[in-house]
Amino acid sequence: MFLYGAVGGGKETMDTMDARLSGQFSLGGRKHDVFVGFSSLRTDTRTDGYTDLAVDPTRYVYSIPNVNTWDGTAPVPNYRRTGAYTVQQTSQDAVYASARWRLAEPLSLLTGARVTNWRRHTDNYGTTGAYVRTTARQSVGQEVSPFLGVVYDLNEYVSAYASHTGIFNPQNYKDRFADPLSPVKGKSNELGLKGEWPEHGISGSFAFFEVKQDNYGVKDGNFKVPGETADAYVAVNGTKSFGWEADIAARLNSNWQATAGVTRVKTTRNAFDLTYANLPEWLVKLGTQYRFSGVLQPVELGAQLLWQGQMDAVNVPSPSGRTKVKQSPFGLLNLNASWRFTEATSVNLAVTNALDKHYLATLDYANYGEPRFISLTLRTRF
C-alpha cells in the first residue's frame, strides 16, 4: 500500500461572445423559421510549474511499511513553485444557421450547419518569467458540422422524427509524447417518437441512436505525459455507441408528478483500442415529486432512484499486468425536501446517496463514488 500525490496550480480566463438572430419568412404559401448566429470563445489556461524535493521531482509517493499497524502519519510533501509556467491559448469561432421548412401541414424539414475555425497553442516561460518558445500548435479551419432532420406529426399528440448531426469536439488531452490530441470528429443519428397529452398530464419519448467518433481520447495504460503528472491518452478511431432510450413523465394529480426512463447503450471499440468500456449497458431512472396542500402547502418532497447495470472494464493496468475489473449492478437513492417561505424564497434539503451505497464510480483507478452527502440550501430571488 502507498500514498500517491501530485501538486499543481494555475488559473484560467475565458471570454465568450454569442450573437443570435431568429425570425420567420414566407415561401410557397407557408411560413418557415430561420435562425442564424455567431459565437466566439477565447480561453487562456496558465499552468504553474512545481518541483517536489523528493527523489521523484514530478510526484510524491510514500510506501506504507505495514498497513495493518499504520497510524495514519506520513511525511509532508516538500514542494515549491519553480517560477516557470505555460499558457495554453485556445480560440474557437463559429457561424451557424438553421431553418425549419414546413413542407406540408404535418411535415417539416430541418436543415442547418455550423462552420468552425479552431486554434490552439502553448507558450512556454522559464523560471525567470521570460518567454522561451511556443509548442503544440494546432488548428482546424472551416470545419463544417451539418444537421439534417425531419419531423412528421402523426396526429395532434405524437410526432415522429429523424436527425443526422455532425460532431466536432476539441479535447484537452496529451499523448505519451506530450503531443496534444486532435479534436474528436464524427456523426450522430437518431430516430424516434415524441408525444404529449396535456389534458392527461402525460408526455413521453422513445428513440434509437447511434454515435460514431474518430480521434476519441482514451487513457493510454500507465503512461504519463512527459514532465507532467497527467495521464497520457491515445486517439482511437472507429468508436461507436448505439442503443435506445425511453422516457415518460406523468402528472398523477394536481400535486403529484412522476418520471421514469430507461436507456440501453452498447459500445463497440476499434481492435487497436487498448483501454476499456467504463460504461454500463443499462441505466434506469425513477423519480417522484409531491407538493402538499392545505396547511402543508409550502412543503414539497421528492425522491429519485438511479439504477445501472453491470459495468466491465478490460485491459485495466495493474502491477501484475492488464486485468479485468467488474462493477456489479447497483442503485442510488436521492431524496429532497423543500419549504417555500414566499414565491421568491425557499429552503431545500437534499440527500444524495441516502442509503450510503458503496460503489465504484469509474473502473480505471477503481475509485469509489461519493458517499452519503447532505446539503441545505437557501435560495431567494430579487
PALOVO-842188 format. One record per residue: x, y, z of N, C-alpha, C in turn; residue in three letters. Coordinates in steps of 0.2 Angstrom, whole numbers, padded with zeros to 4 digits, always signed. Layout:
N
XYZXYZXYZALA
...
// end
This chain:
382
+0004-0006+0000+0000+0000+0000+0004+0006+0000MET
+0002+0011-0004+0006+0018-0004+0001+0023-0005PHE
+0004+0029-0003+0001+0036-0004+0004+0039-0010LEU
-0001+0042-0014+0002+0045-0020-0001+0052-0021TYR
+0003+0057-0022+0000+0063-0023+0004+0067-0028GLY
+0001+0073-0030+0004+0077-0035+0002+0084-0033ALA
+0006+0089-0036+0004+0096-0034+0004+0100-0041VAL
-0001+0104-0041-0002+0108-0047-0006+0115-0046GLY
-0005+0119-0050-0009+0126-0049-0009+0130-0055GLY
-0013+0135-0055-0014+0139-0061-0020+0143-0061GLY
-0022+0146-0067-0029+0149-0067-0031+0149-0074LYS
-0037+0150-0075-0040+0150-0082-0044+0156-0083GLU
-0044+0160-0089-0048+0165-0091-0051+0164-0097THR
-0058+0165-0097-0062+0163-0103-0066+0169-0105MET
-0066+0171-0111-0070+0176-0114-0075+0173-0119ASP
-0081+0175-0119-0086+0172-0124-0090+0178-0127THR
-0092+0177-0133-0097+0181-0136-0102+0177-0140MET
-0108+0179-0140-0113+0175-0144-0118+0180-0146ASP
-0120+0179-0153-0125+0184-0156-0130+0179-0160ALA
-0136+0180-0159-0141+0176-0162-0147+0180-0165ARG
-0149+0178-0171-0155+0181-0174-0160+0176-0176LEU
-0166+0177-0175-0171+0172-0177-0177+0176-0180SER
-0181+0172-0184-0187+0175-0187-0190+0171-0191GLY
-0195+0173-0195-0199+0169-0200-0200+0173-0206GLN
-0201+0168-0212-0202+0171-0218-0207+0167-0222PHE
-0210+0170-0227-0215+0166-0231-0212+0164-0237SER
-0214+0157-0239-0212+0155-0246-0217+0149-0247LEU
-0219+0149-0253-0224+0144-0256-0230+0144-0252GLY
-0232+0150-0249-0239+0150-0246-0238+0147-0239GLY
-0232+0146-0236-0231+0144-0229-0226+0148-0226ARG
-0226+0148-0219-0221+0152-0215-0216+0147-0213LYS
-0210+0149-0213-0204+0145-0211-0200+0149-0206HIS
-0196+0145-0202-0192+0148-0197-0185+0148-0199ASP
-0181+0153-0197-0174+0153-0199-0170+0156-0192VAL
-0164+0153-0192-0160+0155-0186-0153+0156-0188PHE
-0150+0161-0186-0143+0162-0188-0139+0165-0182VAL
-0132+0163-0182-0129+0165-0176-0121+0165-0177GLY
-0118+0168-0172-0111+0169-0172-0108+0168-0165PHE
-0103+0164-0164-0100+0163-0157-0093+0163-0157SER
-0090+0166-0152-0083+0166-0152-0080+0165-0144SER
-0075+0161-0144-0073+0159-0137-0065+0160-0137LEU
-0063+0163-0132-0055+0163-0131-0054+0161-0124ARG
-0049+0156-0123-0048+0153-0117-0040+0153-0116THR
-0038+0156-0110-0031+0156-0108-0030+0152-0102ASP
-0026+0147-0102-0025+0142-0096-0018+0142-0094THR
-0017+0145-0088-0010+0146-0086-0009+0140-0081ARG
-0003+0136-0082-0001+0131-0078+0006+0132-0075THR
+0006+0133-0068+0012+0134-0065+0016+0128-0064ASP
+0023+0129-0064+0027+0123-0063+0029+0123-0056GLY
+0029+0116-0054+0031+0115-0047+0037+0109-0047TYR
+0040+0109-0041+0045+0104-0041+0044+0101-0034THR
+0045+0094-0033+0045+0091-0027+0052+0089-0025ASP
+0054+0091-0019+0061+0090-0017+0062+0083-0015LEU
+0057+0078-0016+0059+0071-0015+0063+0068-0021ALA
+0064+0062-0021+0068+0059-0026+0065+0060-0033VAL
+0058+0059-0033+0055+0060-0040+0052+0067-0040ASP
+0055+0071-0045+0053+0078-0045+0046+0079-0048PRO
+0042+0074-0050+0036+0075-0053+0030+0073-0048THR
+0031+0069-0043+0026+0066-0039+0028+0064-0032ARG
+0024+0063-0028+0025+0061-0021+0022+0054-0020TYR
+0027+0050-0017+0025+0043-0016+0027+0041-0009VAL
+0023+0039-0005+0025+0036+0002+0023+0029+0003TYR
+0028+0024+0003+0026+0017+0004+0024+0016+0011SER
+0019+0013+0013+0017+0012+0020+0020+0005+0022ILE
+0024+0005+0027+0028-0001+0029+0023-0006+0031PRO
+0018-0005+0035+0013-0011+0036+0006-0008+0037ASN
+0002-0009+0033-0005-0005+0033-0009-0008+0039VAL
-0007-0014+0042-0011-0016+0047-0009-0012+0054ASN
-0003-0010+0054-0001-0006+0060+0000+0001+0059THR
-0002+0004+0053-0001+0011+0051-0005+0015+0055TRP
-0002+0021+0058-0006+0025+0062-0009+0031+0058ASP
-0008+0031+0052-0010+0037+0048-0006+0042+0046GLY
+0000+0042+0049+0005+0048+0048+0009+0046+0042THR
+0012+0052+0039+0016+0051+0033+0020+0058+0032ALA
+0026+0057+0029+0030+0063+0028+0026+0069+0024PRO
+0027+0075+0026+0023+0080+0022+0027+0081+0015VAL
+0024+0082+0010+0027+0083+0003+0031+0090+0004PRO
+0037+0090+0001+0041+0096+0001+0041+0098-0006ASN
+0037+0104-0008+0037+0106-0015+0037+0114-0015TYR
+0039+0116-0020+0039+0124-0021+0037+0125-0029ARG
+0035+0131-0030+0035+0134-0037+0041+0135-0040ARG
+0042+0133-0046+0049+0135-0049+0049+0142-0052THR
+0044+0145-0054+0043+0151-0057+0042+0150-0065GLY
+0043+0144-0067+0041+0143-0074+0034+0142-0075ALA
+0031+0143-0081+0024+0142-0082+0023+0141-0089TYR
+0017+0139-0091+0015+0138-0098+0008+0142-0098THR
+0006+0144-0104+0000+0147-0105-0003+0144-0112VAL
-0008+0140-0111-0012+0137-0117-0017+0142-0119GLN
-0017+0144-0125-0022+0149-0128-0026+0145-0133GLN
-0032+0145-0132-0037+0142-0137-0042+0147-0139THR
-0043+0147-0146-0049+0151-0149-0053+0147-0153SER
-0059+0148-0153-0064+0145-0157-0070+0150-0160GLN
-0070+0151-0166-0075+0155-0169-0080+0151-0174ASP
-0086+0152-0173-0091+0148-0177-0097+0152-0180ALA
-0099+0151-0186-0105+0154-0188-0110+0148-0189VAL
-0116+0149-0188-0121+0143-0188-0128+0146-0191TYR
-0131+0142-0194-0138+0143-0196-0142+0137-0197ALA
-0149+0138-0196-0153+0133-0196-0160+0135-0199SER
-0164+0131-0202-0170+0133-0204-0175+0127-0204ALA
-0181+0129-0202-0187+0124-0202-0192+0125-0207ARG
-0192+0121-0212-0196+0121-0218-0202+0117-0217TRP
-0208+0121-0217-0214+0117-0217-0217+0115-0224ARG
-0215+0109-0226-0216+0107-0232-0224+0105-0233LEU
-0227+0103-0228-0234+0101-0228-0237+0102-0221ALA
-0243+0102-0220-0246+0103-0214-0243+0098-0208GLU
-0242+0092-0210-0239+0088-0205-0231+0087-0205PRO
-0228+0089-0210-0221+0088-0212-0217+0094-0212LEU
-0211+0093-0208-0206+0099-0208-0199+0096-0209SER
-0195+0100-0213-0189+0098-0214-0184+0103-0210LEU
-0179+0100-0207-0174+0105-0203-0168+0104-0206LEU
-0165+0110-0208-0158+0110-0211-0154+0115-0207THR
-0147+0113-0207-0143+0118-0203-0135+0116-0204GLY
-0131+0120-0202-0124+0119-0202-0120+0124-0198ALA
-0115+0121-0196-0110+0125-0191-0103+0125-0194ARG
-0100+0131-0196-0093+0131-0198-0089+0134-0193VAL
-0084+0130-0191-0079+0132-0185-0072+0132-0187THR
-0069+0138-0185-0062+0139-0185-0059+0138-0178ASN
-0054+0133-0177-0052+0132-0170-0044+0132-0170TRP
-0041+0135-0165-0034+0136-0165-0032+0135-0158ARG
-0026+0132-0157-0023+0131-0150-0016+0131-0150ARG
-0012+0134-0146-0005+0133-0145-0003+0135-0138HIS
+0003+0133-0136+0005+0134-0129+0012+0138-0129THR
+0012+0143-0125+0018+0147-0124+0021+0145-0118ASP
+0028+0144-0118+0032+0142-0113+0036+0147-0110ASN
+0036+0148-0103+0040+0153-0100+0045+0150-0095TYR
+0051+0152-0094+0056+0150-0090+0055+0152-0083GLY
+0060+0150-0078+0059+0151-0071+0060+0159-0070THR
+0063+0163-0074+0063+0170-0073+0057+0173-0076THR
+0052+0170-0079+0046+0173-0082+0047+0175-0089GLY
+0053+0173-0092+0055+0175-0099+0052+0170-0104ALA
+0049+0173-0110+0047+0168-0115+0052+0164-0118TYR
+0050+0157-0118+0055+0153-0121+0054+0150-0128VAL
+0048+0148-0129+0046+0145-0135+0038+0144-0135ARG
+0036+0143-0141+0029+0141-0142+0028+0133-0145THR
+0024+0129-0142+0024+0122-0144+0016+0120-0145THR
+0015+0114-0147+0009+0111-0148+0004+0115-0152ALA
+0006+0118-0157+0002+0122-0162-0003+0117-0165ARG
-0009+0119-0165-0015+0115-0168-0020+0120-0171GLN
-0023+0118-0177-0028+0122-0180-0032+0118-0184SER
-0038+0120-0184-0043+0117-0189-0047+0122-0192VAL
-0047+0123-0199-0051+0128-0202-0057+0126-0206GLY
-0062+0130-0205-0068+0129-0209-0071+0122-0208GLN
-0071+0119-0202-0074+0113-0201-0081+0113-0201GLU
-0085+0110-0206-0092+0110-0207-0095+0104-0203VAL
-0100+0106-0199-0104+0101-0195-0111+0102-0197SER
-0114+0097-0201-0120+0098-0204-0126+0095-0199PRO
-0132+0098-0200-0138+0095-0197-0143+0094-0202PHE
-0147+0088-0201-0152+0087-0206-0157+0083-0202LEU
-0164+0086-0202-0169+0082-0198-0175+0083-0201GLY
-0180+0078-0200-0187+0078-0202-0191+0076-0197VAL
-0197+0080-0196-0202+0079-0191-0209+0078-0195VAL
-0212+0073-0193-0219+0071-0196-0224+0071-0190TYR
-0229+0075-0190-0234+0074-0185-0239+0069-0187ASP
-0239+0063-0183-0244+0058-0184-0251+0060-0182LEU
-0252+0064-0177-0258+0067-0175-0257+0073-0171ASN
-0261+0075-0168-0260+0081-0164-0256+0080-0157GLU
-0255+0074-0156-0252+0072-0149-0245+0069-0151TYR
-0244+0065-0156-0237+0062-0157-0234+0064-0164VAL
-0227+0064-0163-0223+0066-0169-0218+0061-0170SER
-0216+0059-0176-0210+0055-0177-0205+0060-0180ALA
-0198+0058-0179-0193+0062-0181-0187+0058-0182TYR
-0182+0061-0186-0176+0058-0188-0171+0063-0189ALA
-0165+0062-0187-0160+0068-0187-0153+0065-0188SER
-0149+0069-0191-0142+0067-0193-0138+0074-0191HIS
-0132+0073-0186-0129+0078-0184-0121+0077-0184THR
-0117+0082-0187-0110+0081-0187-0107+0083-0180GLY
-0102+0080-0178-0098+0081-0172-0091+0084-0173ILE
-0090+0089-0169-0083+0092-0169-0082+0094-0162PHE
-0078+0091-0158-0077+0092-0151-0070+0092-0149ASN
-0067+0098-0148-0060+0098-0146-0059+0095-0139PRO
-0053+0092-0138-0052+0089-0132-0045+0091-0129GLN
-0044+0091-0123-0038+0094-0120-0034+0088-0117ASN
-0032+0083-0121-0028+0078-0119-0021+0078-0122TYR
-0016+0075-0119-0010+0074-0122-0008+0067-0123LYS
-0004+0065-0127-0002+0058-0128+0005+0057-0124ASP
+0008+0050-0125+0014+0049-0121+0020+0052-0123ARG
+0019+0056-0129+0025+0060-0131+0024+0068-0130PHE
+0019+0069-0126+0017+0076-0124+0014+0080-0130ALA
+0012+0076-0135+0008+0080-0141+0001+0080-0139ASP
-0003+0086-0140-0010+0086-0139-0014+0082-0144PRO
-0019+0079-0142-0024+0075-0147-0028+0080-0151LEU
-0029+0078-0157-0033+0082-0162-0041+0082-0159SER
-0045+0086-0162-0052+0086-0160-0055+0080-0162PRO
-0061+0078-0158-0065+0072-0160-0069+0074-0166VAL
-0070+0070-0171-0074+0071-0176-0079+0065-0177LYS
-0085+0066-0179-0089+0060-0180-0096+0062-0182GLY
-0101+0058-0181-0108+0059-0183-0113+0056-0178LYS
-0119+0058-0177-0124+0056-0173-0130+0055-0177SER
-0134+0049-0176-0140+0048-0180-0145+0046-0174ASN
-0151+0049-0175-0157+0047-0170-0163+0047-0174GLU
-0167+0042-0172-0174+0041-0174-0179+0039-0169LEU
-0184+0043-0168-0188+0042-0163-0195+0045-0163GLY
-0199+0044-0158-0206+0047-0157-0206+0051-0151LEU
-0210+0056-0151-0212+0061-0145-0219+0062-0145LYS
-0222+0062-0139-0229+0063-0138-0230+0067-0132GLY
-0236+0071-0132-0238+0075-0126-0246+0075-0126GLU
-0249+0073-0121-0256+0073-0120-0257+0078-0114TRP
-0258+0085-0115-0258+0090-0110-0264+0089-0105PRO
-0270+0086-0108-0276+0086-0104-0275+0080-0099GLU
-0271+0075-0100-0269+0070-0096-0263+0071-0092HIS
-0259+0076-0093-0253+0077-0090-0248+0072-0091GLY
-0247+0070-0097-0243+0064-0099-0238+0067-0105ILE
-0232+0065-0105-0228+0066-0110-0222+0061-0111SER
-0220+0059-0116-0215+0054-0117-0211+0054-0123GLY
-0206+0050-0124-0202+0049-0130-0199+0042-0130SER
-0197+0040-0136-0194+0034-0137-0189+0035-0143PHE
-0183+0033-0143-0178+0035-0148-0173+0029-0149ALA
-0171+0028-0155-0165+0024-0156-0159+0029-0158PHE
-0153+0028-0156-0147+0032-0158-0141+0028-0159PHE
-0137+0032-0163-0130+0029-0165-0125+0035-0165GLU
-0119+0034-0162-0114+0039-0162-0108+0036-0164VAL
-0105+0038-0169-0098+0036-0172-0093+0042-0171LYS
-0087+0040-0169-0082+0045-0167-0075+0043-0169GLN
-0071+0047-0172-0064+0046-0173-0060+0051-0169ASP
-0054+0049-0168-0049+0053-0163-0052+0054-0156ASN
-0055+0049-0154-0058+0049-0147-0053+0047-0142TYR
-0052+0051-0137-0046+0051-0132-0048+0046-0127GLY
-0043+0041-0126-0044+0036-0121-0037+0035-0117VAL
-0038+0033-0111-0032+0033-0107-0027+0028-0109LYS
-0020+0029-0110-0015+0025-0113-0012+0021-0108ASP
-0015+0016-0105-0012+0012-0100-0009+0016-0094GLY
-0003+0014-0092+0000+0018-0086+0005+0023-0088ASN
+0005+0025-0095+0009+0031-0097+0007+0037-0094PHE
+0012+0041-0093+0011+0048-0091+0013+0053-0096LYS
+0011+0059-0096+0013+0064-0101+0020+0066-0098VAL
+0025+0066-0103+0032+0068-0101+0033+0074-0097PRO
+0036+0074-0091+0037+0081-0087+0030+0083-0084GLY
+0025+0079-0084+0019+0081-0080+0016+0075-0076GLU
+0012+0076-0072+0008+0071-0068+0002+0068-0071THR
+0000+0071-0077-0006+0070-0080-0005+0063-0084ALA
-0011+0059-0084-0011+0053-0088-0011+0054-0095ASP
-0007+0050-0099-0007+0051-0106-0013+0047-0109ALA
-0015+0050-0115-0021+0047-0119-0019+0046-0126TYR
-0022+0041-0129-0021+0040-0136-0028+0040-0140VAL
-0027+0043-0146-0033+0044-0150-0035+0037-0153ALA
-0042+0036-0153-0044+0029-0156-0049+0031-0161VAL
-0049+0028-0167-0054+0029-0172-0059+0023-0172ASN
-0064+0024-0175-0069+0019-0176-0073+0017-0170GLY
-0073+0022-0164-0078+0020-0159-0085+0021-0160THR
-0089+0017-0158-0096+0018-0160-0101+0016-0154LYS
-0106+0020-0152-0111+0018-0147-0118+0018-0150SER
-0122+0013-0148-0128+0013-0151-0133+0010-0146PHE
-0139+0012-0146-0144+0010-0141-0151+0013-0142GLY
-0155+0013-0137-0161+0016-0137-0163+0019-0130TRP
-0167+0023-0130-0169+0026-0123-0177+0028-0123GLU
-0180+0027-0118-0187+0029-0117-0188+0033-0111ALA
-0192+0038-0111-0194+0042-0105-0201+0044-0105ASP
-0204+0044-0099-0211+0046-0098-0211+0050-0092ILE
-0216+0055-0092-0217+0060-0087-0225+0060-0086ALA
-0227+0060-0080-0235+0060-0079-0236+0064-0073ALA
-0242+0068-0074-0245+0071-0068-0250+0067-0065ARG
-0249+0064-0059-0254+0059-0056-0260+0063-0054LEU
-0259+0068-0051-0264+0073-0049-0261+0080-0049ASN
-0265+0085-0046-0263+0092-0047-0256+0093-0043SER
-0255+0089-0038-0249+0090-0034-0244+0084-0034ASN
-0245+0079-0038-0240+0074-0038-0238+0072-0045TRP
-0231+0072-0046-0228+0071-0053-0223+0065-0052GLN
-0223+0061-0058-0218+0055-0058-0215+0055-0065ALA
-0209+0052-0065-0205+0052-0071-0201+0045-0071THR
-0200+0042-0077-0197+0036-0077-0193+0036-0084ALA
-0187+0033-0084-0183+0032-0090-0179+0026-0090GLY
-0178+0024-0096-0173+0018-0097-0169+0019-0103VAL
-0162+0018-0102-0158+0018-0108-0153+0012-0108THR
-0152+0010-0114-0148+0004-0116-0143+0007-0121ARG
-0136+0006-0119-0131+0008-0123-0126+0002-0124VAL
-0124+0001-0130-0119-0004-0132-0113+0000-0135LYS
-0107-0001-0133-0101+0002-0136-0097-0003-0139THR
-0095-0002-0145-0090-0006-0148-0084-0002-0149THR
-0078-0005-0149-0072-0002-0149-0068-0005-0155ARG
-0063+0000-0157-0058-0002-0163-0054-0008-0160ASN
-0051-0012-0164-0047-0018-0162-0041-0015-0159ALA
-0039-0009-0160-0032-0006-0158-0033-0002-0151PHE
-0040-0002-0149-0041+0001-0143-0038-0003-0137ASP
-0034+0000-0133-0030-0003-0128-0034-0002-0121LEU
-0039+0002-0121-0042+0004-0115-0048-0001-0113THR
-0053+0002-0110-0059-0001-0108-0065+0002-0109TYR
-0071-0001-0108-0078+0002-0109-0080+0006-0103ALA
-0079+0008-0099-0081+0012-0092-0088+0014-0092ASN
-0093+0010-0096-0100+0012-0097-0104+0007-0095LEU
-0110+0008-0091-0114+0002-0090-0119+0002-0096PRO
-0121-0004-0097-0126-0006-0103-0133-0003-0102GLU
-0135-0004-0095-0142-0002-0094-0142+0004-0089TRP
-0146+0009-0090-0147+0014-0085-0155+0015-0084LEU
-0157+0015-0078-0164+0016-0076-0165+0022-0071VAL
-0170+0026-0072-0171+0032-0068-0178+0032-0066LYS
-0180+0033-0060-0187+0033-0057-0187+0039-0053LEU
-0192+0044-0054-0192+0049-0049-0200+0051-0048GLY
-0200+0055-0042-0207+0057-0040-0206+0063-0036THR
-0211+0068-0037-0211+0074-0033-0218+0076-0031GLN
-0219+0077-0024-0226+0079-0022-0226+0085-0018TYR
-0231+0089-0020-0232+0096-0016-0238+0095-0012ARG
-0238+0097-0006-0243+0096-0001-0248+0102-0002PHE
-0254+0101+0000-0259+0107+0000-0261+0108+0007SER
-0266+0113+0008-0268+0115+0014-0263+0118+0019GLY
-0263+0116+0025-0258+0119+0030-0251+0118+0028VAL
-0250+0112+0025-0243+0110+0022-0241+0112+0015LEU
-0245+0117+0013-0244+0119+0006-0237+0121+0004GLN
-0233+0124+0009-0226+0126+0007-0221+0120+0007PRO
-0223+0114+0008-0219+0108+0009-0219+0104+0002VAL
-0213+0102+0000-0213+0098-0006-0208+0093-0005GLU
-0209+0086-0006-0205+0081-0005-0204+0077-0012LEU
-0198+0074-0013-0196+0071-0019-0191+0065-0018GLY
-0191+0061-0022-0186+0055-0022-0184+0053-0029ALA
-0178+0051-0030-0176+0048-0036-0171+0042-0035GLN
-0173+0037-0039-0169+0031-0039-0165+0030-0046LEU
-0159+0029-0045-0154+0028-0051-0151+0021-0051LEU
-0153+0017-0056-0150+0011-0056-0146+0010-0062TRP
-0140+0006-0062-0136+0005-0068-0134-0002-0068GLN
-0134-0005-0073-0132-0012-0074-0124-0013-0073GLY
-0122-0019-0075-0115-0021-0074-0111-0017-0078GLN
-0105-0015-0076-0100-0011-0080-0094-0015-0080MET
-0091-0017-0086-0085-0020-0087-0079-0016-0089ASP
-0073-0017-0087-0068-0014-0090-0062-0019-0091ALA
-0060-0019-0097-0055-0024-0099-0048-0021-0100VAL
-0043-0024-0099-0036-0022-0100-0034-0016-0096ASN
-0037-0016-0090-0035-0011-0085-0028-0012-0082VAL
-0024-0007-0082-0017-0008-0080-0017-0009-0072PRO
-0013-0014-0070-0012-0016-0063-0004-0018-0063SER
-0002-0018-0056+0005-0020-0055+0007-0027-0058PRO
+0002-0032-0059+0003-0038-0061+0001-0039-0069SER
+0000-0033-0072-0002-0034-0079-0009-0031-0080GLY
-0011-0031-0086-0018-0029-0088-0023-0034-0085ARG
-0028-0032-0082-0033-0036-0079-0040-0034-0081THR
-0045-0037-0079-0052-0035-0080-0055-0034-0073LYS
-0059-0028-0073-0062-0026-0067-0070-0026-0069VAL
-0074-0028-0064-0081-0028-0065-0085-0024-0059LYS
-0089-0020-0061-0094-0017-0056-0101-0020-0057GLN
-0103-0023-0051-0110-0026-0051-0115-0021-0052SER
-0121-0023-0054-0127-0018-0054-0128-0015-0047PRO
-0130-0009-0047-0132-0006-0041-0137+0000-0042PHE
-0140+0002-0036-0144+0008-0037-0143+0013-0031GLY
-0144+0019-0033-0143+0025-0028-0150+0028-0027LEU
-0151+0030-0021-0157+0034-0019-0156+0041-0017LEU
-0159+0046-0020-0158+0053-0018-0165+0055-0016ASN
-0164+0059-0011-0170+0062-0008-0170+0070-0007LEU
-0176+0073-0007-0176+0080-0007-0182+0083-0003ASN
-0182+0088+0000-0187+0091+0003-0186+0099+0003ALA
-0192+0103+0002-0191+0110+0002-0197+0113+0005SER
-0196+0119+0008-0201+0123+0011-0201+0130+0008TRP
-0206+0132+0005-0207+0139+0002-0209+0144+0007ARG
-0205+0149+0009-0207+0154+0013-0212+0159+0009PHE
-0209+0161+0003-0213+0165-0001-0212+0163-0008THR
-0215+0166-0013-0213+0164-0020-0206+0165-0022GLU
-0203+0169-0019-0196+0171-0020-0191+0167-0016ALA
-0193+0165-0010-0188+0162-0005-0190+0155-0003THR
-0185+0151-0003-0186+0144-0001-0180+0141+0002SER
-0181+0135+0006-0175+0132+0008-0176+0124+0006VAL
-0170+0121+0004-0170+0115+0001-0165+0110+0005ASN
-0168+0104+0007-0164+0099+0010-0163+0093+0005LEU
-0157+0092+0003-0155+0086-0002-0151+0081+0001ALA
-0152+0075+0000-0148+0069+0002-0146+0065-0004VAL
-0140+0065-0006-0138+0061-0011-0135+0055-0009THR
-0136+0049-0012-0134+0043-0010-0137+0041-0003ASN
-0143+0042-0002-0146+0042+0005-0145+0035+0009ALA
-0144+0030+0005-0143+0023+0008-0135+0022+0009LEU
-0131+0027+0008-0124+0027+0008-0121+0020+0005ASP
-0123+0020-0001-0121+0014-0005-0113+0015-0007LYS
-0110+0009-0006-0103+0009-0008-0102+0006-0016HIS
-0099+0010-0020-0099+0008-0027-0093+0011-0030TYR
-0091+0008-0036-0085+0011-0040-0088+0016-0045LEU
-0086+0022-0045-0088+0027-0049-0085+0026-0056ALA
-0079+0025-0056-0075+0023-0063-0071+0017-0061THR
-0069+0014-0067-0065+0007-0066-0058+0008-0068LEU
-0056+0014-0071-0049+0015-0072-0044+0014-0066ASP
-0046+0018-0061-0042+0018-0055-0046+0014-0049TYR
-0052+0012-0051-0056+0008-0046-0058+0013-0040ALA
-0059+0019-0041-0061+0024-0036-0068+0024-0034ASN
-0070+0025-0028-0076+0024-0026-0080+0031-0027TYR
-0087+0030-0028-0091+0035-0029-0093+0039-0022GLY
-0096+0045-0023-0097+0049-0017-0102+0045-0012GLU
-0100+0046-0006-0104+0043+0000-0110+0047+0001PRO
-0114+0046+0006-0120+0050+0008-0118+0057+0008ARG
-0121+0061+0005-0120+0068+0005-0126+0072+0007PHE
-0126+0077+0012-0132+0081+0014-0130+0088+0013ILE
-0135+0092+0010-0134+0099+0009-0141+0102+0010SER
-0140+0108+0013-0146+0113+0015-0144+0119+0011LEU
-0149+0121+0007-0148+0127+0003-0154+0132+0004THR
-0152+0138+0004-0157+0144+0005-0157+0148-0002LEU
-0162+0148-0005-0162+0152-0011-0167+0158-0011ARG
-0166+0163-0014-0170+0169-0014-0169+0173-0021THR
-0174+0176-0023-0174+0180-0030-0175+0187-0028ARG
-0172+0192-0031-0173+0199-0030-0176+0202-0036PHE
// end
